[in-house]
Amino acid sequence: MAFLPYLLALALAITTASSSSFTITASLIGSSLNGQIINAGGGAFYLGLAAPSTYCPTQIKPHCPEGTSTVLVGMMGQSGIGAMSVMVPGGQQVYVHEYGALGFTQAHSAFIPPGSFLAGFNSKTIPASISEPSRQVISWKAPDASTEGILACPDIPDYMIGIATHQIYARTPKFNLTDCVVLEGLLPSLLPVGPPTVWQYT
Ligand SMILES: *[C@@H]1O[C@H](CO)[C@@H](O)[C@H](O)[C@H]1NC(C)=O
């Protein structure tokens, strides 16, 4: 019976991990961007997308979950790292490109562009105002603490024009865009405990 406490601990660890999955919206009280859903697409994160881009391999169909939201895990813990909530073996890591664009790794690949940051995400408290209660948002800080913050930028790739409005960035030391909206952060909405709702994001 010695293994029983171990199994219980394991079950608890798994439950705890999966209980922290969440969707994210832009947080900026008083802005038209506040509350807008952030979706994954083309290896990056956007406002304005109706749904994330996802993929289910033909060998797995029809067993893929058919989730239509962008679900993440981590980002608010000590490690400062985050990932997409996916079923694909190996998972998909969230990272910050050296010029600030938030991205995530492709399935079956650990490739991260040189100069990118894997960690640096954190949980930040936005104090209460007259109209709003205080809230916890996800932010990002450079390893040397020289820059920080999350931004929504209207400079989007050509293939996103007409379907997305803003791309999500972190203020890295090399971030160089000037027409962005500085967000308070990414507001997480925790989801009920359960398995990932997509196979992989693309
Ligand atoms: C500015 O940032 C973009 C990415 O957003 C990058 O492609 C470009 O090389 C950067 N320019 C300079 C001068 O660093």
PDBQT file of the ligand as one rigid body, heavy atoms in Angstrom, charges set to zero:
ROOT
HETATM    1  C1  LIG A 301      12.213  46.428 -35.085  1.00  0.00    +0.000 C 
HETATM    2  O1  LIG A 301      11.384  45.325 -34.741  1.00  0.00    +0.000 OA
HETATM    3  C2  LIG A 301      11.027  44.484 -35.824  1.00  0.00    +0.000 C 
HETATM    4  C3  LIG A 301      10.088  43.432 -35.283  1.00  0.00    +0.000 C 
HETATM    5  O2  LIG A 301       8.946  43.997 -34.690  1.00  0.00    +0.000 OA
HETATM    6  C4  LIG A 301      12.278  43.870 -36.435  1.00  0.00    +0.000 C 
HETATM    7  O3  LIG A 301      11.940  43.080 -37.540  1.00  0.00    +0.000 OA
HETATM    8  C5  LIG A 301      13.235  44.987 -36.863  1.00  0.00    +0.000 C 
HETATM    9  O4  LIG A 301      14.436  44.405 -37.307  1.00  0.00    +0.000 OA
HETATM   10  C6  LIG A 301      13.519  45.928 -35.711  1.00  0.00    +0.000 C 
HETATM   11  N1  LIG A 301      14.341  47.046 -36.164  1.00  0.00    +0.000 N 
HETATM   12  C7  LIG A 301      15.460  47.391 -35.543  1.00  0.00    +0.000 C 
HETATM   13  C8  LIG A 301      16.141  48.597 -36.127  1.00  0.00    +0.000 C 
HETATM   14  O5  LIG A 301      15.906  46.823 -34.571  1.00  0.00    +0.000 OA
ENDROOT
TORSDOF 0
